[in-house]
Every structure is written in C-alpha cells, then in structure tokens.
Amino acid sequence: MTWAVATGSGSIYILSTTPASAETFSGSLIARYDLNDTPSQPLPFVLQASHVIVDSTYRLLISRSVPQTGGKRKISSQSTTFELLEVALDVSKSNGVDHSPENLEVTWRFIGGDAPFWCTWNGEGWVVLAGEEYRDAQPQAEETEKERVKREAKEKAERLGLGASLPEPPAASNEDKMDVDVTEPVEPAEEKIWPFSWTQTSDSVSVTIPLPSGTTRKDIIVDLTSSAFSFSLASSSAQPPLSTFLRTPTRQFWTGVDPDASTYSFDTANYTLELELAKADENTRWPSVFAPPEDDDDDEAEDEDVPETLSQSMLDAVRSTFSNIKQRSDAEPEGNHPAIPALLREEMDYDLEDGEDFGEGQGGIYSESGPGGKVGREVSVGYIVDGKPSWSKNQSSVVSLPLRGVDVMVKSAVDGLLFDPPTSTANPAKEGWKHVATSPALSFVLSSKKDTRIVRHVTRAADSGARKGATVLAFDAGGSGPASGNVYVYYPPTTSAVAKQGVMRVSGGDRGAMLGVGEVTVGNRAVPVVLCEKELVVIHGLSA
C-alpha cells in the first residue's frame, strides 16, 4: 500500500507499506515533495482528497491559509485568504527523501475567503463545499470598510430571509475614521415578501397564495396533476411578487401528490387561493413546495424557494414525538455505551429566539439561520474540472458529511435530508441533487449539542425490505483532560414516530482529545474509526 502523508510544514512524504494480508507490518519512506512557492518560508497545508489518474499517478487536492502581506493597509477584518490547489505526483517514484526532495507540481490554484468544508472526487472533477466561492488567484481590488459592511449586511439579510433584522454596524475606531467615511448610514435590508406561504403535516402540504383585491372565481385558472401545478389569472392587476410568480404558469412539485385527494378553494373574503395537497409518499418532509427550475441561469429561481412557515402546534408535536422515542433494545454498538430511552430534558430546550452560537469558534459545524440554534454549515457547491470551476447559485445548510461517498445531509426545518449527487456525467454544481431519505428531527437534536466537533453519517443502501437511510454519528470534542468525549448515534427511523439511538464514549481522559474520524473496510463491512491523541478507537457493531 502507498500513503501520502502531509507533515504540517509544507511537505508530503510518500510511505510504502506491506499489504494488509502480510504476517508482519512494515513500511519505509520512499520520497518527499515540498511546496516551495512562497517567498519567505513554506506554508503548512491540509490534504483534502485524492484521485488516481492512471496507474500510480495521482491528483491531490490541498488547501492552506495564506496571510495577507505588504501593500496598502486594508481596513477589512479579513486578514487571511485560503488557497485551494491541485498537485500531481507519481507515487511509484522514489527520491532522496530528506537529502534531495523534489518540488510539487501545481496544476492549478484558486483563492477564497473561507477554508473548504469538504472535498471529494465525483465523475470528472472535484466536488467542493465551501462557505465562499473560490476564484482565480489574481490580485483583487481593496475593499473599504464601508463596502465590507454593506456587503456583509446584504449577504446576512439574504440568508435570514423574511422578517430579517440586522444589528447596527460596529462604530469605527479613531484609526479607522482616518481612512473610512462612516457618515453614510448602512442601507437597511428590505424584508422579503414571498408570493405564497406554506406548511405541511406528515401526509399533506397546505399552500396559501394571496390574490389581488377584487379577484373573482372566473379570473382563476388552476390545474393539478400528480407532478405539476398550473396557475394563472385572467386579470392583469397582480403586483410583485405575485406577478413574478405568474410568469411561470406551470411548476413541478418537489415530489408526487395524489391529485384525487388534493383540493383547492378560493376564499372570497380574504382573496386567497388555498391548496391542500395530499402527499403521494406520506411521512416524507418536503424541503420546498416546488422543484428547482431546470434553467439554473433563471434570475427568478431564488424566489421559488419559499421557506416553510412552522406553526407552534408543529413545534409542540415535535416535542411530543421526542418524548415517545423508545429505547434501543437490539443491534446496539458493542462496548460501554448504555442506550438512552429518550432525549434528555435539556435536549428539548428548543427556543426560536436563542441566539447562542453552538459551534462557532470551536471548529464545530454551525449556521446563521434556522430554528433550534445554529445547526449546519452554509455552503455553496463547487465543481472543478481541469482547473475550470463552476458554482451553485444558492447555498445549502449541510448538517452531516459522509464517512465515505458523496451523499450529504442537508438541514430542512427540524429535519435532515439525505441527498445523492446527480449522475457522474452531470455537473453537481448546476444539476439538482436527488433526495433519497429523511432523518426526522435530526437538526432539532443536533441543536442541543453545544460542543459537537464532527458530524458524519454511514449510508445504508436500499434493499428489498428497506429504503435507503443513514446512521448519523455526532462526536463531542472530547478534550485531553478528564472530561469524556461521546459519540451520539442516531439511526434511521423505524416508523413515523420511532427512531432508535445510542451513545458511547470515544475520546477524552486517558485516550486524549479526538483528532479525526474515518472509515476502513474490513471484509465487506465499513467500520468507523476515531483517532485520538493516544489511542485509535474502532467502533464495532454499528448497523444502520
């Protein structure tokens, strides 16, 4: 076997080891490669992913932070940029290692304002999830403090959506006032007005569309099928956003409905069109009423992703469901890890107005939107083929990443939705991902974990008796002191109201802090492993 090992000081060692089937295990370093492309000293980097091109030739995707140096003083708080680079090397070649190392061959590089969240190879290129798009490494115009405040206010308002309120910008210091004109106030973000509102239950979706005053039944033209909704008005008195919504007379539903059990009605008193859609697949939560448009360049695409309105009765029902979660009685992971019969009381402290940041600054995953605390990482999807990047128009809040594979878990209200990428020949940054399974209330339970460092999932392939699902592993940070670091195991739901779970200690104490999580294949089984400072912990008996 051959391993590429990053040193943390700007170098990669190639380690050749004996096969796993050998009676004794041994290895030796056969080559060293340095990334000597900075004027002062080599910068440390992280190996993000690898892909074999042919035989022993590999492409490696690496990232690193690059401090800004020289030039005019920048007032922006962003003092570090991040680079994403692809390098190529032949792992079968050897050199003098430390005596005569070689330089890494960089095929392309991009820069961005955030470290990549996750990278993998899929189809013909790299799939990259990042908080910001990576762009060509060309000199950028300096951003003034006033420009930065306006940009950040606009970006935050877009993320928060309807009813967003933004804090006042921080007052500039005396030093900043010398270079920045702060007399011009920041323009307040306008509240987003949607063309309709909607909510859902386990078996139905309710949609309310406000219509212009004076609308009559004769003006409304509606048609419902199992996959699409057609709607138009005979009159031309509609104003935005309804007029924009009407420009597309037919829209595809997110998934199928039962047209015979679905109804629509016109409220003459309030001038609203009421839709009651019966879900074809009950107990599946919809992240949106309508599927994304096929034309990704449509400027009106963002208006169609209307957030769901969660009622208080919905939140009460979630709490009630959690109080009935039963104890896991079989197929528990082996070891000292008693199953918990229901969520602890403190895990049910669900406050929509809670502004505490549950993960920021601790390396955890977090988000700046959504109910139940800041759960998930807001990312854009990038796809880089031969040094040519493309990025998704909208961001998604990712709550869990795969131990192996390309499927990701995305936050949707209180749930987690498992998505598979499009086919290997499609562009995952432009084509729609396929919703394959739902983990009910996953975002809800993760919001109570104040020290979650890593969240990963193990995917179960669909078989004749079960749908595809995922077992989610939420790891505590687990310091090097006496405090223990646990992993909380959330299994796929067995019914609409029951989901089994467990907890075990994996780090902390004598084992030391958790350093990372991975997966190895033993026979035909995928086995999660946890690397701690002093031990390698193998999680046995984990079944989806």
N, C-alpha and C positions, 0 to 999 in steps of 0.2 A: 504494500500500500504506500501511497505517497501523500504527504501532508504539506500544505503551505502554512507557515506559522509567522504571524506578524510580531515583531519584537516590541512595539511601542516606542521605537526610536528611529523610525524611518526606514526599516529594513524588513525583508522577508527571507526566512530560511526555508529551504526545501528539505524535508525529512523523509527518508525512505525506511520503511519498517517491514518486518517479516509478515507473511499472510496471517490472517486471524486463525487459520487452521493449524498453524505450526505449533509444535510442542513447547517451544520456548519463544519468548517475545524479545526482539532486539531491534535496534534501529540506528541510523547514522545520518548526520547532516551531510548532504552532497553538494549544496550550492547556497549562495547568498546573493540577494539582489537588493540594491539600495535605490531609493527615490531621491536623487540629488538634484532637485530642480529649484531650490530656494537659495537666495544669495547668502544668507547668514549661516544657518545650520539646518540639518534635516528635521522635518516636522513629523511627529507621530501620526499614524493613520490607522483606520479600522478596516479589516477585511469584511465586506458586506455580503458578497456572494461570489460564486464561481460557476463557470460553464466550460465544458470541453468542446473545442472546435473540431479537432481531428486528432486521433491517436493520443499523444501526450501533450499536445498544445492546448493551453487553457487561456480563457479570458477571466480576469479577476476584476471585480468592482470594488473600489476602495473609496473611503471618504476621510476627510480631515478638516480641522478648523485652521483658518489662516488669519492671524491678527492683521488689522489694517496698520500700515506703517507709512510714514512720510507724507508729503503733500500738505495742503491746507487743512487746518484743524476742522474736523467735522463735528457739528453740534448734535447730530443724531446719536441716540443711545446705542445704536447697533455698531459695536466696535469690532465684531468678528464676522467674517464670512466663512462659508463652508464650501469645500470643493468636492465634486464627485468625479472620479477618474476611472477610466478603464485601462488596464495594462495587460499585456500579453507575454507569456513566457512558456518555454518548453521544459516541463518538469523532469524529462528524461536526461537532460544535460547536467553536467557537473562542472564546478569551477573550484577555485582555491578557497572557497568559503571565506573565512575572515582574512586570509592572506591576500586574496585577489578577487574581491567580489565584483559583480557586474552591475550595470545600471538597468533599472526597469524601463521598459519601452512603453511610453504613454501613447495610446491611440487617440484618445480624446479626453477633454475635461470641460466641466461646467461649474458654475458657481451659483450659490443661493444664500438666503438669509437664515436657513434652518438646517439642522442635521437630518439626513434621511431617516425616516421612521422604519422602513422595511424595504428590502430589495430582493428580487429573485429573477431567475430567467424563465421566460414563458414564450413559446413559439419561436419567433425570430429575433427577440431582443430582450432588454431588461425592463421589468416592471418595477417602478419606484413609487413608493408612497412617501410624500413629504409635505410639510406644512406650507412650503412655498415652492414655486416652480424654479427649476434650475435653468440658467441661461448661459449663453456663450461667455467665456471668460474674457470679456472686453472691458476696458475702463468705463465706469458709469459716472454720470453727472452727479455732483454732490447734492444731497438733499438737505434743505434747510429745515430748521426746527418747525417752522410754520407749515411747510409742506408735509413733514412727517406726521404732525398732529392731525391735519386734515385727512391724510391717507388712512391712518390708523382708526380715526373716528368713523370713516366711511366703511372700512372693512369690518369693524366690530358691529356696526348697525346692520350690515348685510347678513352677518352670522346670526344675530339675535332675532331679526325679523320683526313681526308685528308687535307693536307696543314697546319697542326697544327704547330704553333711556340710557344716556351715556353720561359718565361723570365729567365734571369740568376738567379741562386740561390743567396739568400742574403749572404753577406760576414759575416763570423763568427767573433764574438767579441773576444777580448783578452782572456776572461774567457773560451770561447768555445774552443779556439785553444789549451788550455792546455789538453783537453780531446779528441779532434777530429782531425783526419788527413784530412785537407781540400786541400791537394796538388793535389789529384787526381781529375781531372775535371769530371763534370757530363756528362755522355754519351748523345749526342743529340738524340732526338726521331726521328726515321725514318718516312718519310712521307708514309702514307698508299696509296697503289696502288690497285685500285679495278678492278675486271675482266670486268666490264661494267659500263656504265653511263646511267642515265635515267632521264626523266622529264615527266610531264603529263599536260593535259588540263582537262576540265570538262568531255570530252567524250572519251579520248584516252590516251594511255601511249606509249611513244617513248623510245626505248632501243637501245643503240649502243654498240656493242661488238667488240673491236679491235682484229684482227686476225694476225697471223704471216705473215711476208713478203713472197710473193711467193705462197700464198694460191690461189687455183683455185676453180671455182664453183663446180667441181667434188668432191672436198675434203669436201664440206659442206653437212651435213645431218641434216635437220630440219623438225620437225613435230609440228603443232599447233592444239590443241583441245580447247574446251571451258574451260577446267580447268588446262591444263598442257602444258609445253613447253619441247620438246625433242631436244637436240642439241649434235652433235658430229663432230669430224674432222677425215677424213681418214688418214691424215698425222700425224706424231708424233713430229712435231717441236715446239709445243706450250711450252711456258715457264710460270712459275708462274707470276701472279695469275691465268692466263687462264687455265693452266694445272690442277690446283687445282679445278677450276670451272667445268672442263670437267669430273672430277671423278664421278660426279653425272649427268648422261646423261639426266634424266627426273626430272623436278621440277614442283611443283604445284604453280599456280598463286595465288596471295593473295586473289582474288575473281574472279568471272567468266568473260570471254571475249566472244565476238561474233566472232567465227572463220571464218565465211563467209566474214565479213567486215575487218578482220585483214590481214595484209600482211607482207612479209619480203623480203629484197633485199640485194644483195652483191655489195658493192662499190669496183670495181676493182682498182680504182686509190688510194684509201686510205686503202684498205684491212680491211674493216669493214663490219660487218653484221648489217643491220638496221631492227628493228622490229617496226611495227606500230600496236598496239593492240587496238581494239575497246572495250571499257568498256561495259559489259552487263548491268550494273547499272550506268547510267550516273549521273553526279553531285555528285559522291562519290569519295573522295580523297583516294588514296592508300598510306598507310604508307611505303609500300615496294612492290617491284615487285613480289617477291616470298614469299609463306607462310613459316613459320619456319619449319625445319625438324622435323619429328616425334621422331627421336632419339636425345634426349637432351644431350646425352653424346658425340655427334659428335664434335670433336675438330675444324671442319671446319665450324660450324654453324655461327660463328660471321662474316665470310667472305661473307655470303649471305645477310646480312642486309646492303645493299649498300645505302648510303644517296642520296636523290634526288638532282639533280642539278637545282637550281632555277634561271631562267633567269631574266634579267632586265625587259623584257616585262611582265613576270609573276608578278613581284612586282608592276609594273605600273598598271596592270589590277586589282590588289587587291585595290590599292588606288582609282581607278576609280569606283570600285564596292562600296566602302565605301561612296563615295560622293553621291551615289544614294540611300542610305538607307532611307527609308521613315519613317515618324512619326508614332508612335503607336497611333491608334485612338480609340481602344476599349479594354476592359478587362484589363485596367491598374490596378496596385495595388492601393488600396484606400489610401487617405491621401494627404499631401502636397508634391507632387513629380512630377512636370511637366515633361512630356516626352520630350526627345531631338530628333529633326528631323534627325540629322546626327551626326557623330562624330565631336567633337570639333577639331579645326585646329591643336592644339598642340598634339592631339592624333594621328595625321598622320605623326609625325616626326619619320620616320622609317629609321634607319641608321644601316646598317650591321656591320659597324666598331665601333659602340657605345659600349664602354667597361664599361659603368656605371653599377653598381650593384643596381638594383631597389629594392631589398628587403633584402639583407643580412645585418645582424646586427639589423634589426627591427622586427624580428620574421616573416617576410613575406616569401612567397614561392619564390624560385629562382632556377636558373640553371646556369651552366657554359658553356652552348653550345646553339646553335640555333640562328636564326635571330631575330632581333627586340628587343634586350635587353634580360636580363636574366630572363626568364619566366619558371616556373616549378621547381620541386624538383626531382633531380636524385635519384632514389631509386631502391633497389633490393626487390624482392618479397620473403618473407619467409613464411613457413608453419610449424607450430609446433604442433605435435600430441603426447600427453602423454610424453612430455619432449624430443621428438626427432625432431630436426629441419632439414629442407631442404630448399635450397635457389636457386633462379633462376640464370642462368649463366650470363645473361645480365641485365643491368639496363634500366629503362624507366623514362622519364621525365613526372611526374604527375603534371597537372595544376589545377585540381579540385577534391575534395573528396565529397562523398555523405553525405547529412544530415542524411539519413538513408538508409541502404542497403550495397551492396558490390561492386557496379559498380564504376569505376573510369574513369576520363577524362585524357587522355594522349596527350602530345604535339606531333604534326606531322607537321613540317614546320610551316606554319602560322595558322594551324587549331587545333582543339581539337577533339580527337576521343574518343567516349564513348565505354568502354569495359565491358562486363559482365564476371565474373569468369566462369571456367568450371563447370561441374555438381558437385553436392555435394559429389559424391564419388571419384572425381578426385583430384589430387594434384595441387593446383593453382600455386605452385612454379615451377612445371615441365610441366604441360599441358598448351596448348595455350588458351588464353582468347579470347572471341568472340567479334568482332567489330559489334556494333549494331546501332550506329548513329554517325553523324558528326556535329560538330558546326563550320561552316566555319569561318575562320579568328579569332577564339577565342584567340589563342596565340598572334595574331597581336594586338588586342585591349588591352589585359592584359599587354603587354609590355609597354604601355603608362602610366600605373598606378604605380606611383613611391612610393606610401605608402599603397599598398594593404596588409592588415593583414591576411585576411581569404578569401578563395575562396571555395564555396560549390555549389552543384547543387541538384535540385529536379528533379527526373526522372519521365517521363510520360510513362506509359505502352502503348504498341501498341494496337490499336483497329482497327475496320473495316475500318475506314476512315483516319488513320494517322499512320505513322511509329513511332517507339519509339524514343524519344528525351529527352533532358534535358534543363531545365531553369537554367542558371548559375547566382549565386549571388556573386559578388565581393565586399567585405567590406573594406572600408578605415579604418585606425587605429582609428581615432577619439579620440583625447586627452581629458583631463579634463578641458581644457581652453575654450575660446570662439570659437575655430575652430570646424567646424562640421565634423562628420564622415558620409559618404554616403555609400549606397549600390547601385551598378550598376547592373541592371537586364538585362541579355541577353537571349532572348527567342529563341527557335529552329527556323531555317529558314522556312519561308512560301513558298518561291520559291528559285531558284538557285541564285537570286541576291538580295533578300529582307530578312532581319531579323529584327524583332522589338525589341525595348529596352526601358528602363526607368531608372530613378534614383530617390532616395528618401533619406532623412536624417534619420539616425537611432541612432546616438550617438554624443557625444561632447556637449559642452555648459552645460546646466542645467542637462542633463542626465548623464554626466560624460563619462569616457572612456569606450569603449567596452571591455567586459571581455570574452565573448564567444558567440557561436551561436549553436542553437539546433533546434529540431523539436518535436512537440507534435501532437497527434492525437485527433481531435475534431470531434466526429461522424465518418464519413468516409473520412474526409479531413485531409491532412497533413499540419500543419501550422508552418512555421518557426518562431522562437522566438530569440531575441537578448538580452542578459544580459548585462546591463550597470552598472556603479557604483551606480546609484541612481534610475534607472528605469528598468523594464522589458518591452521590446518593442515587440509587436505582429504584424507581417506582414500579413495583411488581403488582400484578393482578388488576391492573386498570382496564376496565372494559367499558365500552360505550353502550 
